Each structure stands twice: as structure tokens, then as C-alpha cells.
């Protein structure tokens, strides 16, 4: 009996030793990191505090809670998106207008950037990115009130939309979107609108149209985002919005003198190509930056952006080659922009193969928008703001509803919901742009006199001219 008991004791000891061996680390510990003798251990500390609930509005957080990589990427993206306007849009548009209005076009873009910056600081950011209600934000952030950095307290303000970066960085990033959206409209009204009227209209439009639409789509409580509208980086907020406003401007202003009866030779398509190149590069900040993080989604957004741009350029070129017998530099530049516009709402939701399809469809659709549709609409949309940005934004928004991948973003698209979002932005932007143009006409008038238009807006509006 004693032998049997001893065997059971040995078996139990071996089993206990085997269990301990199985739970031990497979690699030896670094002696320097080994746990101290249990006899010398300090008493156990209390459990770590529970994580704070997610922010539902802008507020102060500990400085060390921010993500340095995300912050650095967002600051870089902000600079890239501003580069798209200054000098991207200025060169892109300036090369396409006639020589006598190049400086006016560039001056308009610079002035819009400055004006919208001050309005965004004063009221625009607060309207767009504070909770408020489904239609408009509150006034808490007017004048960038509350965008604090408290060094001694170790606190910094963040937005509830982007709690991983300083709110000052996020507000500046979104400012560059407000700037380029307003600057795009300039392409529809060049060579005939008073400089004062342009500033008055764009200023009103930025506050009354752009900021509320941004709230609808990008602030978590906005009525369109709560319905499920997907717009990763601005297909509706930026491109449809600007395209519709540009079309309304073209109708209200009327055509340029001689439009359709005499050739309007562009000043320098080399400048346009440089501008298009800056847009292509800057768009990586536009789309990949909209991930608001330096992560895999941002990387995928960058990849699909490039693929769609290339597909758009090739599709426009092939369409033009087939129908007109030759490709053109302007067509290639317009096509790459069309692809970039269309991938904008989809960039954080689709795969690279879907991006190829979106870019190709947009290239052909926008080629038609700048040619056949433009003739049908009978509007002198001078630099095809609606034909490229409006049509490209609509194509991209609808195709996002078809092609959004749950494996990429965790959401699926609904083309019916996307169509509702498109219709809402088209209707609101169109009606309000018409109203604001009417107000502008009452205040300062809209169009330069025929003689000023004939001699060119460089001289008549600025007393400047291009050198020989």
C-alpha cells in the first residue's frame, strides 16, 4: 500500500511539473527583465482606470494621448492640399484662359484662398464641425475659440471627429478643403465677372453653402451621414457642390463675348499641365489625409487615388483619340483630374480594382460632360467646372454606393442613399447659389462692362498685364 501511495505521489508531482513547463515561456527571459523575487515584490497596484468614453464634441485631452505619426501625416496632408490651390488651381486655370485675363484668374484664386481662410477662422469651421443639429453646427468654435494648447497643464484641444490629432491641425486640414472648393468655382466665371462681385459671392457661398454641406456629410450628427451617405474625401461636399455652383454662375452671367463664334485660344497649356501635376500630387493629401491617420487605410486611399487618376487620363485620351482623331495634352490633364474627382468619395471604401473602374468610367463621362453635355446645357462653363467636377463627383458618389467594400471599411454602400445625397447637394447648392448671385448683383453688380471685357480683365480690373 505504501508503494502504491508513493507512485500516486510521484505521478502527481510529474503532472504538476509538466503543467508548469507547458506554461513557461519558450525563450529564456532577459535576466535584466526577469521578475524580482516574490518575497521582495511590492504589493499589487490598483487596476488601471477605465478608458474615457469617446468624445461627442470638441474638448481638451492629455497631450500624450495624441498620436505623433497621425499628427505629422495630417500636417503634411494639409500642406499638400493647400498646394493644390496655391499654385495648382491658379496654374491649371491660368493656362487655359486667354492672355488678357490670366492675371485676373490667378488673382481670383489667391484672393479666394485668403478670404475663405478668414471666414473659416471666423465662422465656417464652427458651422461645419461642431455638433449642433443635423443641419448646422453651433457657434462654440467661432474665431477658433477653444482650439487651445495648454503647455503647463499638458492639455490640448481635439475634435471629436479626429481625437488623435490636435484640433488646430484638423481645423487647418479642413480649411484647405474649403479653400479649394471655392477656388474651383472661379473656372466657371472667368473673363467676365467683376472681381468685387466674385469676392462677394464666394465669401457668402463659403459660409452659407459650403460649411452647412460639410456639416451634413462629415460631422457625425449631420443628417446625410446619419442616413448612411458615404463621402470619404469630398465627392459631394467639394466637387458636386462646386460644379453645381459653377453651372449656376455660368447661366446667370451669360456667355463671354464671342463665345461659340470665335476661337478662344488658351494662354499656355504648359502652365495647365504643371497645375495638373500639382493637383495629382496634392490629391494624395486630399484623399489619404482624409483617413485622419497614418495607417493602412490611408495607404490604400493613396494607391486607389493614383490608379483612378491614371485610368481617367487614359480613358479621356482614348475617347478623344477615337472621336477627334488625335489625343491632346489638355485632354490628358482633364482626364486625370476626372479620375481624381471620381475616386474622392470612394477612396477609403474601395479596392484598387474598383478604383480602376471608377477612374475609367469617370474619364469617359467627364469627356462627355465637357463636350456633348456642355452643348446640350448651352452654358458657357468656361473651364468645365460642372463638366469635370460636377459630373465626376456624381459618377464617383454613385459608384461608391455600388463598389464600397465592407472588408476595406467595415461598411457597405447603398446606391439609393448615395443618390439621395447627390440630389440634396445639387438642389441646395443650386438654389442657394442662385439666391447669393441675386444678392451680389444687388450689392455690387455681377458683370464687367463690354469694353472692359474686350480689353481683358487684367487691365480693366487690376491695371496689370502679362509681359511680352
ZAMARGU-4260 file (C-alpha; in steps of 0.2 Angstrom, whole numbers, plus 5000, padded with zeros to 4 digits):
<rodrens>
0) 5000/5000/5000 | 5014/5012/5004 | 5022/5008/4987 | 5005/5012/4978 | 5004/5028/4988
5) 5021/5033/4983 | 5018/5030/4965 | 5002/5041/4965 | 5013/5055/4974 | 5026/5054/4960
10) 5013/5054/4946 | 5005/5069/4954 | 5022/5078/4955 | 5026/5074/4937 | 5010/5080/4931
15) 5012/5097/4941 | 5029/5099/4934 | 5023/5096/4916 | 5009/5109/4918 | 5022/5121/4924
20) 5033/5118/4910 | 5020/5120/4897 | 5015/5137/4904 | 5033/5143/4905 | 5040/5155/4891
25) 5048/5146/4876 | 5063/5158/4876 | 5073/5162/4891 | 5070/5178/4899 | 5082/5193/4899
30) 5089/5192/4917 | 5088/5211/4917 | 5069/5210/4914 | 5066/5195/4925 | 5053/5197/4939
35) 5061/5200/4956 | 5060/5188/4970 | 5042/5186/4975 | 5047/5189/4993 | 5053/5206/4988
40) 5039/5211/4977 | 5029/5227/4980 | 5011/5225/4985 | 5000/5224/4969 | 4994/5241/4962
45) 4976/5245/4959 | 4968/5241/4942 | 4971/5254/4929 | 4957/5267/4927 | 4943/5263/4914
50) 4945/5271/4897 | 4937/5288/4895 | 4921/5287/4884 | 4923/5293/4866 | 4921/5312/4864
55) 4905/5318/4857 | 4911/5336/4854 | 4927/5345/4854 | 4936/5346/4870 | 4953/5345/4880
60) 4963/5329/4882 | 4980/5325/4888 | 4994/5330/4877 | 5002/5312/4877 | 4985/5304/4871
65) 4989/5311/4854 | 4997/5300/4840 | 5013/5309/4834 | 5013/5299/4817 | 4995/5304/4813
70) 4998/5322/4818 | 5014/5323/4807 | 5004/5315/4792 | 4989/5327/4794 | 5001/5342/4794
75) 5009/5335/4779 | 4992/5332/4771 | 4987/5350/4775 | 5001/5357/4765 | 4998/5345/4751
80) 4980/5351/4749 | 4984/5369/4750 | 4997/5366/4736 | 4983/5360/4725 | 4976/5378/4726
85) 4992/5388/4728 | 4998/5387/4715 | 4989/5371/4707 | 4972/5378/4703 | 4980/5395/4699
90) 4991/5387/4686 | 4979/5375/4679 | 4966/5389/4676 | 4978/5402/4672 | 4985/5392/4657
95) 4968/5389/4650 | 4961/5407/4649 | 4966/5420/4636 | 4981/5430/4639 | 4971/5446/4643
100) 4964/5438/4659 | 4977/5427/4665 | 4982/5438/4680 | 4964/5441/4685 | 4961/5422/4685
105) 4977/5419/4696 | 4972/5434/4707 | 4955/5427/4710 | 4962/5411/4716 | 4974/5419/4728
110) 4961/5431/4734 | 4948/5417/4737 | 4961/5407/4747 | 4964/5422/4758 | 4946/5427/4760
115) 4940/5409/4764 | 4954/5407/4776 | 4947/5422/4787 | 4929/5416/4785 | 4933/5398/4790
120) 4943/5405/4805 | 4928/5417/4810 | 4913/5406/4807 | 4915/5392/4794 | 4924/5379/4805
125) 4911/5381/4819 | 4897/5379/4807 | 4904/5363/4799 | 4912/5354/4813 | 4903/5357/4830
130) 4888/5345/4834 | 4873/5357/4834 | 4860/5348/4825 | 4858/5338/4809 | 4859/5354/4798
135) 4871/5366/4806 | 4884/5367/4819 | 4885/5378/4835 | 4895/5393/4837 | 4907/5386/4850
140) 4922/5387/4839 | 4919/5404/4830 | 4936/5413/4829 | 4944/5396/4833 | 4939/5399/4851
145) 4944/5384/4861 | 4957/5377/4850 | 4969/5378/4865 | 4986/5371/4869 | 4990/5372/4887
150) 5008/5368/4889 | 5009/5368/4908 | 4993/5358/4911 | 4998/5346/4897 | 4982/5348/4888
155) 4977/5351/4870 | 4960/5353/4861 | 4955/5339/4849 | 4939/5337/4838 | 4928/5323/4842
160) 4929/5319/4823 | 4948/5317/4825 | 4953/5314/4843 | 4970/5308/4838 | 4977/5324/4832
165) 4977/5342/4838 | 4961/5351/4834 | 4971/5365/4827 | 4979/5353/4814 | 4962/5346/4810
170) 4954/5363/4808 | 4968/5368/4796 | 4966/5352/4786 | 4948/5356/4783 | 4951/5374/4779
175) 4961/5368/4764 | 4946/5359/4758 | 4935/5375/4760 | 4948/5385/4750 | 4950/5373/4735
180) 4931/5371/4734 | 4928/5389/4732 | 4943/5391/4721 | 4936/5378/4709 | 4921/5389/4705
185) 4932/5403/4698 | 4934/5392/4682 | 4916/5394/4678 | 4915/5413/4679 | 4932/5419/4672
190) 4934/5433/4659 | 4918/5442/4663 | 4914/5443/4682 | 4919/5459/4692 | 4932/5455/4704
195) 4922/5463/4718 | 4907/5453/4713 | 4917/5437/4713 | 4924/5440/4731 | 4906/5445/4737
200) 4898/5429/4730 | 4912/5417/4735 | 4913/5424/4753 | 4894/5422/4755 | 4894/5405/4747
205) 4908/5398/4758 | 4898/5402/4774 | 4880/5399/4768 | 4883/5384/4756 | 4900/5375/4759
210) 4900/5375/4778 | 4882/5368/4780 | 4885/5354/4767 | 4901/5349/4775 | 4892/5348/4792
215) 4878/5337/4784 | 4891/5324/4777 | 4906/5324/4788 | 4900/5329/4806 | 4894/5313/4814
220) 4877/5321/4818 | 4874/5328/4800 | 4858/5322/4793 | 4866/5314/4777 | 4879/5305/4787
225) 4866/5298/4798 | 4857/5291/4783 | 4872/5282/4778 | 4879/5293/4764 | 4897/5289/4760
230) 4909/5303/4755 | 4926/5299/4761 | 4935/5315/4755 | 4923/5326/4746 | 4914/5320/4731
235) 4898/5329/4736 | 4905/5341/4748 | 4918/5348/4736 | 4915/5343/4718 | 4897/5342/4716
240) 4894/5357/4727 | 4907/5367/4717 | 4901/5360/4700 | 4883/5365/4703 | 4888/5382/4709
245) 4899/5385/4694 | 4885/5380/4682 | 4873/5392/4690 | 4886/5406/4689 | 4888/5402/4670
250) 4869/5403/4667 | 4867/5419/4677 | 4882/5428/4670 | 4879/5423/4652 | 4892/5418/4639
255) 4908/5428/4636 | 4908/5439/4621 | 4911/5429/4605 | 4908/5413/4614 | 4904/5400/4600
260) 4908/5412/4586 | 4927/5415/4588 | 4941/5404/4594 | 4946/5406/4612 | 4965/5401/4612
265) 4972/5396/4629 | 4987/5406/4635 | 4999/5392/4639 | 4994/5374/4641 | 5011/5371/4648
270) 5005/5380/4664 | 4989/5370/4664 | 5000/5354/4664 | 5011/5360/4678 | 4995/5364/4688
275) 4988/5347/4684 | 5004/5338/4690 | 5002/5348/4707 | 4984/5343/4708 | 4989/5324/4706
280) 5002/5325/4719 | 4992/5336/4731 | 4977/5324/4729 | 4987/5311/4740 | 4985/5323/4754
285) 4967/5326/4749 | 4962/5308/4749 | 4974/5298/4760 | 4974/5313/4773 | 4955/5310/4775
290) 4959/5294/4784 | 4965/5306/4798 | 4978/5293/4802 | 4995/5286/4796 | 4988/5269/4794
295) 4983/5255/4781 | 4968/5264/4776 | 4977/5280/4771 | 4990/5269/4762 | 4976/5261/4752
300) 4967/5278/4749 | 4984/5284/4741 | 4985/5269/4730 | 4967/5269/4723 | 4969/5288/4720
305) 4984/5286/4709 | 4976/5271/4700 | 4960/5281/4696 | 4969/5296/4690 | 4979/5286/4678
310) 4964/5277/4672 | 4954/5293/4670 | 4969/5301/4659 | 4969/5286/4648 | 4950/5284/4646
315) 4949/5303/4641 | 4963/5301/4629 | 4957/5286/4621 | 4939/5293/4619 | 4946/5309/4612
320) 4958/5300/4600 | 4943/5289/4594 | 4931/5304/4591 | 4943/5318/4586 | 4957/5308/4578
325) 4970/5314/4590 | 4974/5315/4608 | 4978/5331/4617 | 4988/5337/4632 | 4973/5346/4638
330) 4963/5330/4637 | 4976/5320/4647 | 4976/5334/4660 | 4957/5335/4661 | 4956/5316/4661
335) 4967/5313/4676 | 4958/5327/4686 | 4941/5317/4681 | 4948/5301/4689 | 4954/5310/4704
340) 4937/5319/4707 | 4928/5302/4705 | 4939/5292/4717 | 4937/5306/4730 | 4921/5300/4738
345) 4926/5281/4736 | 4945/5282/4742 | 4943/5275/4759 | 4930/5262/4754 | 4935/5253/4738
350) 4949/5241/4732 | 4962/5245/4718 | 4952/5236/4705 | 4936/5246/4709 | 4947/5262/4708
355) 4952/5257/4690 | 4934/5255/4685 | 4929/5271/4693 | 4943/5281/4685 | 4940/5274/4668
360) 4921/5277/4669 | 4924/5295/4675 | 4937/5299/4661 | 4924/5295/4648 | 4909/5303/4657
365) 4918/5319/4660 | 4924/5319/4642 | 4906/5319/4638 | 4902/5332/4651 | 4914/5344/4644
370) 4909/5342/4626 | 4892/5334/4622 | 4883/5338/4639 | 4890/5356/4638 | 4882/5359/4621
375) 4866/5352/4627 | 4866/5363/4643 | 4870/5378/4632 | 4880/5386/4646 | 4897/5395/4645
380) 4905/5385/4659 | 4922/5392/4654 | 4934/5379/4661 | 4922/5365/4663 | 4919/5365/4681
385) 4902/5356/4680 | 4908/5345/4666 | 4923/5338/4676 | 4920/5341/4694 | 4901/5340/4694
390) 4899/5325/4683 | 4915/5317/4691 | 4908/5320/4708 | 4891/5312/4703 | 4899/5297/4695
395) 4911/5294/4710 | 4897/5296/4723 | 4885/5284/4714 | 4899/5271/4710 | 4904/5272/4729
400) 4887/5265/4733 | 4890/5251/4721 | 4908/5246/4725 | 4911/5250/4743 | 4919/5235/4751
405) 4915/5230/4769 | 4932/5222/4770 | 4940/5238/4767 | 4930/5250/4778 | 4918/5240/4788
410) 4903/5247/4778 | 4893/5243/4763 | 4886/5256/4751 | 4868/5259/4745 | 4866/5267/4728
415) 4849/5274/4733 | 4856/5283/4748 | 4870/5289/4738 | 4858/5296/4725 | 4848/5305/4739
420) 4864/5313/4745 | 4869/5319/4727 | 4851/5326/4725 | 4851/5335/4741 | 4868/5344/4737
425) 4863/5348/4719 | 4847/5356/4725 | 4854/5365/4740 | 4869/5371/4731 | 4859/5376/4715
430) 4846/5386/4724 | 4857/5395/4736 | 4870/5399/4723 | 4856/5407/4713 | 4850/5417/4728
435) 4868/5423/4733 | 4871/5429/4715 | 4855/5439/4716 | 4861/5447/4732 | 4878/5450/4725
440) 4870/5458/4710 | 4860/5470/4721 | 4876/5474/4731 | 4889/5477/4718 | 4883/5471/4701
445) 4890/5455/4693 | 4897/5458/4676 | 4910/5470/4669 | 4905/5481/4655 | 4908/5476/4637
450) 4923/5487/4634 | 4932/5480/4650 | 4928/5463/4644 | 4935/5466/4627 | 4951/5473/4633
455) 4953/5460/4646 | 4951/5459/4665 | 4970/5460/4669 | 4969/5478/4663 | 4951/5483/4667
460) 4951/5475/4685 | 4969/5476/4690 | 4979/5488/4679 | 4991/5474/4676 | 4996/5464/4661
465) 5007/5449/4656 | 5024/5453/4649 | 5028/5450/4631
</rodrens>
